[in-house]
């Protein structure tokens, strides 16, 4: 018997994604969109392309209730549901891969999401036994009988192609709602600290971060919270070192906490400490989680290693680090190339003088 796949989504003013979304989900048996009040024609455009659209209202707004409403609209005979946002694009063979690996009786499945870096996400689940929790950064929770049975379909890829012009302003109020509802939830406090960090609310970052560190939780999130707290303390003229070093204490096996230590040492011109932290990053394997910071691995650690090595007098090594950093062609490429040019000229002059001295001595 063929596996029936249902895609379900929530939408608000997503007109620019409609055609791509409809084309990318054409391989599903059902495509359900719960529209939460679009005024740009999203509903009509989706319906013209064969998508089933329902108009719903969630007031006050929260993502978990909207997703639960959308899930309730999925036909009962669906075997597997894919939760998808309109700015996410399944690869052409995605639904074929799901049908090949999903088995009757499975409860959830892992696929791969590419958001600039790839990671496994549990975006597939059975039609029954699931509900969504949290006003934002919501997750689906199992309430069915027994232990949920999982299936690995991480060979199936979804690419996130966001509209970066859309406002994130509502997230602060949603997260404040979340930590009020779930005051002992470490994950929500992590997101709360991060959101305050995004909005430069430094005192609030420290307050939320301290609450997060009082709670048990994932070490990756704890270390990330320490980095945000370190930056907040720096911006407020307070002692930042304690927070950056605490991040390393929590998670010494990944590069991002060490980058916090390196940045702190760079600001204080503690060149050996900065270089040591960068060398640690270079020797570590890359992480794979939502707190992963690709620039740290691609060029930032190499760049700081070059600056530190130069200030320690290791100029050949500094040039090597800078050239490696330049390969990433990052947002500070112009400065890095200027540094390379400066060091090459300096080393050339030093070499020429040495050769001149040798001739003279002869």
C-alpha positions as CSV (number, residue, x, y, z in Angstrom):
1,X,0.0,0.0,0.0
2,X,1.4,3.4,-1.0
3,X,2.4,5.8,1.8
4,X,0.3,9.0,1.8
5,X,2.3,12.2,2.6
6,X,0.7,15.4,3.9
7,X,2.5,18.7,3.9
8,X,1.1,21.2,6.4
9,X,2.1,24.8,6.8
10,X,1.1,28.1,8.3
11,X,1.3,31.3,6.3
12,X,1.0,35.1,6.7
13,X,1.8,37.3,3.7
14,X,4.0,34.9,1.8
15,X,3.1,35.8,-1.7
16,X,6.7,35.9,-2.9
17,X,7.2,32.2,-2.0
18,X,3.9,30.8,-3.3
19,X,4.9,29.5,-6.7
20,X,8.1,27.9,-5.5
21,X,6.3,26.3,-2.5
22,X,3.5,24.9,-4.7
23,X,6.0,23.5,-7.2
24,X,8.3,22.0,-4.5
25,X,5.4,20.3,-2.7
26,X,3.8,18.8,-5.8
27,X,5.0,15.3,-4.9
28,X,2.9,15.2,-1.7
29,X,-0.6,13.7,-1.6
30,X,-2.0,16.6,0.4
31,X,-0.7,20.1,0.8
32,X,-2.5,22.0,3.5
33,X,-1.9,25.7,4.4
34,X,-3.5,27.4,7.3
35,X,-3.4,31.1,6.5
36,X,-3.5,33.4,9.5
37,X,-4.7,36.6,7.9
38,X,-2.7,37.4,4.8
39,X,-3.5,40.6,3.0
40,X,-1.2,40.2,0.0
41,X,-3.2,37.6,-1.9
42,X,-1.3,34.6,-0.5
43,X,-4.5,32.5,-0.1
44,X,-5.9,33.1,-3.6
45,X,-2.5,32.5,-5.3
46,X,-2.1,29.2,-3.4
47,X,-5.6,28.0,-4.3
48,X,-5.0,28.7,-8.0
49,X,-2.0,26.4,-7.8
50,X,-4.0,23.6,-6.3
51,X,-3.0,24.0,-2.6
52,X,-5.8,23.5,0.0
53,X,-6.0,26.7,2.1
54,X,-7.9,27.3,5.3
55,X,-8.4,30.7,6.9
56,X,-7.7,30.5,10.7
57,X,-7.3,33.1,13.5
58,X,-5.0,32.8,16.4
59,X,-5.3,35.8,18.7
60,X,-3.1,36.6,20.6
61,X,-0.7,35.1,18.2
62,X,1.5,32.1,19.0
63,X,3.1,29.5,16.8
64,X,2.2,26.4,18.7
65,X,-1.6,27.0,18.5
66,X,-1.3,27.9,14.8
67,X,0.6,24.7,14.0
68,X,-1.8,22.6,16.0
69,X,-4.7,24.2,14.1
70,X,-3.0,23.4,10.8
71,X,-2.3,19.8,11.9
72,X,-5.9,19.3,12.8
73,X,-6.8,20.1,9.2
74,X,-4.7,17.3,7.7
75,X,-6.8,14.4,6.4
76,X,-7.1,11.4,8.7
77,X,-5.7,8.9,6.2
78,X,-2.3,10.6,5.9
79,X,0.5,8.2,7.0
80,X,3.2,10.8,7.4
81,X,3.1,14.6,7.9
82,X,5.8,17.1,6.9
83,X,5.8,20.4,8.7
84,X,7.1,23.0,6.3
85,X,7.3,26.8,6.1
86,X,6.7,28.5,2.8
87,X,10.3,29.6,2.6
88,X,11.6,26.1,2.9
89,X,12.1,24.0,-0.3
90,X,12.2,20.2,-0.5
91,X,14.6,18.8,-3.0
92,X,13.1,17.3,-6.2
93,X,13.3,13.7,-5.0
94,X,12.3,14.5,-1.4
95,X,8.9,12.8,-1.4
96,X,10.2,9.7,-3.3
97,X,12.8,9.3,-0.6
98,X,10.3,9.6,2.2
99,X,8.0,7.0,0.6
100,X,10.9,4.6,0.1
101,X,12.0,4.7,3.8
102,X,8.8,5.5,5.8
103,X,7.1,2.4,7.1
104,X,3.6,2.0,8.4
105,X,3.7,2.3,12.2
106,X,6.6,4.8,12.2
107,X,5.9,7.8,14.5
108,X,8.6,10.4,13.4
109,X,11.4,10.7,11.0
110,X,14.6,12.7,10.6
111,X,15.5,14.6,7.4
112,X,18.3,17.1,6.7
113,X,17.8,20.9,6.7
114,X,20.2,23.3,5.0
115,X,20.2,26.7,6.6
116,X,23.7,27.6,5.5
117,X,24.9,24.6,7.4
118,X,23.3,21.2,7.3
119,X,21.7,19.4,10.3
120,X,19.2,16.6,11.0
121,X,15.7,17.7,12.0
122,X,12.7,15.7,13.1
123,X,10.3,17.3,10.6
124,X,8.3,14.2,9.7
125,X,5.8,12.7,12.1
126,X,2.8,10.4,12.0
127,X,-0.8,11.8,11.7
128,X,-1.7,10.9,15.3
129,X,-0.1,11.3,18.7
130,X,1.6,14.7,18.2
131,X,1.0,18.3,19.4
132,X,3.0,21.5,19.3
133,X,4.4,23.3,22.4
134,X,5.8,26.8,23.0
135,X,4.6,30.2,21.7
136,X,7.7,30.4,19.4
137,X,10.6,28.1,18.6
138,X,7.9,25.6,19.0
139,X,8.5,21.8,19.0
140,X,6.2,18.8,18.4
141,X,5.7,16.5,21.4
142,X,4.7,12.9,21.4
143,X,1.6,12.0,23.5
144,X,0.8,8.7,21.9
145,X,1.2,5.3,23.6
146,X,4.6,3.8,24.2
147,X,7.9,5.1,22.8
148,X,7.7,6.9,19.5
149,X,9.3,4.8,16.7
150,X,11.7,6.8,14.5
151,X,13.0,6.4,11.0
152,X,16.2,7.9,9.4
153,X,15.5,9.7,6.1
154,X,18.4,12.2,6.4
155,X,19.2,11.6,2.7
156,X,16.2,13.8,2.0
157,X,17.1,17.5,2.0
158,X,15.1,20.7,2.6
159,X,16.7,24.1,2.0
160,X,15.7,27.1,3.9
161,X,15.5,30.2,1.7
162,X,14.2,32.9,4.0
163,X,12.9,36.4,3.3
164,X,15.3,38.4,5.5
165,X,13.2,41.5,5.1
166,X,10.5,40.1,7.4
167,X,10.5,41.5,10.9
168,X,11.5,39.4,13.9
169,X,10.1,42.0,16.3
170,X,7.3,39.8,17.6
171,X,9.8,37.2,19.0
172,X,10.6,39.2,22.1
173,X,7.0,39.3,23.3
174,X,6.5,35.6,22.4
175,X,9.6,34.5,24.3
176,X,8.6,36.7,27.3
177,X,5.3,34.8,27.2
178,X,7.1,31.5,26.9
179,X,9.4,32.0,29.9
180,X,6.4,33.2,31.9
181,X,4.5,30.0,31.1
182,X,7.6,27.8,31.5
183,X,9.9,29.5,34.0
184,X,12.1,26.4,34.5
185,X,12.6,25.7,30.8
186,X,16.3,26.1,30.0
187,X,15.6,26.0,26.2
188,X,13.2,28.9,26.3
189,X,15.6,31.0,28.5
190,X,18.4,30.3,26.0
191,X,16.2,31.7,23.2
192,X,15.2,34.6,25.4
193,X,18.8,35.6,26.1
194,X,19.6,35.2,22.4
195,X,16.7,37.4,21.3
196,X,17.7,40.2,23.8
197,X,21.3,39.8,22.3
198,X,20.0,40.4,18.8
199,X,18.3,43.6,20.0
200,X,21.3,44.9,22.0
201,X,19.4,44.8,25.2
202,X,22.5,44.0,27.2
203,X,21.1,44.2,30.8
204,X,18.3,41.9,29.8
205,X,20.8,39.5,28.2
206,X,22.7,39.2,31.5
207,X,19.5,38.7,33.5
208,X,18.1,36.1,31.1
209,X,21.5,34.4,30.8
210,X,21.9,34.1,34.6
211,X,18.5,32.5,34.9
212,X,19.4,30.1,32.1
213,X,22.6,29.1,33.8
214,X,20.7,28.2,37.0
215,X,18.9,25.5,35.1
216,X,19.9,22.1,33.8
217,X,20.0,22.0,30.0
218,X,22.0,21.2,26.8
219,X,25.7,22.2,27.2
220,X,25.7,23.7,23.6
221,X,22.9,26.1,24.7
222,X,24.6,26.9,28.0
223,X,27.9,27.7,26.3
224,X,26.2,29.9,23.7
225,X,24.4,31.8,26.4
226,X,27.8,32.5,28.0
227,X,29.0,34.0,24.8
228,X,26.0,36.3,24.6
229,X,26.5,37.3,28.2
230,X,30.2,38.0,27.6
231,X,29.4,40.4,24.8
232,X,26.7,42.0,26.9
233,X,29.1,42.5,29.8
234,X,31.7,44.0,27.3
235,X,29.2,46.4,25.9
236,X,28.3,47.5,29.5
237,X,31.9,48.0,30.5
238,X,31.8,45.0,32.9
239,X,34.0,42.0,33.3
240,X,33.4,39.9,30.2
241,X,36.2,37.4,30.7
242,X,34.3,35.4,33.4
243,X,31.5,34.6,31.0
244,X,33.6,33.7,28.0
245,X,35.7,31.4,30.1
246,X,32.6,29.8,31.6
247,X,31.5,29.0,28.1
248,X,34.7,27.0,27.6
249,X,34.3,25.4,31.0
250,X,30.8,24.2,29.9
251,X,31.8,23.1,26.4
252,X,35.6,22.8,25.8
253,X,35.2,20.4,22.9
254,X,33.7,22.9,20.4
255,X,35.1,26.0,18.7
256,X,32.5,28.6,19.3
257,X,33.2,29.0,23.1
258,X,36.9,29.2,22.4
259,X,36.2,32.0,19.9
260,X,34.6,34.0,22.7
261,X,37.8,33.6,24.7
262,X,39.9,34.7,21.6
263,X,37.7,37.8,21.1
264,X,38.1,38.8,24.7
265,X,41.8,38.3,24.6
266,X,42.1,40.2,21.4
267,X,40.3,43.2,22.9
268,X,42.8,43.2,25.8
269,X,45.8,42.6,23.5
270,X,46.6,39.3,25.2
271,X,48.1,38.0,22.1
272,X,49.4,34.6,23.3
273,X,46.0,33.8,24.9
274,X,44.2,34.8,21.8
275,X,46.5,32.7,19.6
276,X,46.2,29.7,21.8
277,X,42.4,29.9,21.7
278,X,42.4,30.1,17.9
279,X,44.8,27.2,17.5
280,X,42.4,25.2,19.7
281,X,39.5,26.0,17.4
282,X,41.6,25.0,14.3
283,X,42.4,21.6,15.8
284,X,38.7,20.8,16.8
285,X,36.1,19.1,14.6
286,X,33.3,21.3,13.4
287,X,30.0,21.3,15.3
288,X,26.5,20.6,13.9
289,X,23.7,22.3,15.8
290,X,21.7,25.5,15.7
291,X,24.3,27.4,17.8
292,X,26.9,26.6,15.2
293,X,28.7,29.7,13.8
294,X,30.2,29.0,10.4
295,X,32.3,32.2,10.3
296,X,34.2,31.1,13.4
297,X,35.4,28.0,11.5
298,X,35.6,29.5,8.0
299,X,37.7,32.6,8.7
300,X,37.4,34.3,12.1
301,X,39.7,32.0,14.1
302,X,42.2,32.1,11.3
303,X,42.0,35.8,11.1
304,X,42.5,36.3,14.8
305,X,45.3,33.7,14.8
306,X,47.1,35.8,12.1
307,X,46.7,39.1,14.0
308,X,47.9,37.5,17.3
309,X,50.9,35.7,15.6
310,X,51.9,39.0,14.0
311,X,51.8,40.9,17.3
312,X,53.9,38.1,18.8
313,X,56.5,38.5,16.1
314,X,55.7,35.3,14.2
315,X,55.2,37.1,10.9
316,X,55.6,34.2,8.5
317,X,53.0,32.2,10.5
318,X,50.8,35.3,10.6
319,X,50.8,35.6,6.8
320,X,49.9,31.9,6.5
321,X,46.9,32.3,8.8
322,X,45.8,35.4,7.0
323,X,46.0,33.7,3.6
324,X,43.9,30.8,4.9
325,X,41.3,33.2,6.3
326,X,41.1,35.0,2.9
327,X,40.1,31.7,1.2
328,X,36.6,32.1,2.8
329,X,36.0,35.5,1.1
330,X,34.1,36.6,4.2
331,X,32.6,40.0,4.9
332,X,35.9,41.4,6.2
333,X,37.8,40.2,3.1
334,X,39.0,43.7,2.2
335,X,40.7,44.2,5.6
336,X,42.2,40.7,5.5
337,X,43.7,41.4,2.0
338,X,45.1,44.7,3.2
339,X,46.8,42.8,6.1
340,X,48.2,40.2,3.7
341,X,49.6,42.9,1.4
342,X,51.1,44.8,4.3
343,X,52.8,41.6,5.7
344,X,54.1,40.6,2.3
345,X,55.7,44.0,1.8
346,X,57.2,43.9,5.3
347,X,58.6,40.5,4.9
348,X,60.0,41.4,1.4
349,X,61.7,44.4,2.8
350,X,63.2,42.4,5.7
351,X,64.4,39.8,3.2
352,X,66.0,42.4,1.0
353,X,67.8,44.0,3.9
354,X,69.1,40.6,5.0
355,X,70.4,39.8,1.5
356,X,72.1,43.3,1.4
357,X,73.8,42.7,4.7
358,X,75.0,39.3,3.5
359,X,76.6,40.9,0.4
360,X,78.2,43.6,2.4
361,X,79.6,41.2,4.9
362,X,81.1,39.2,2.0
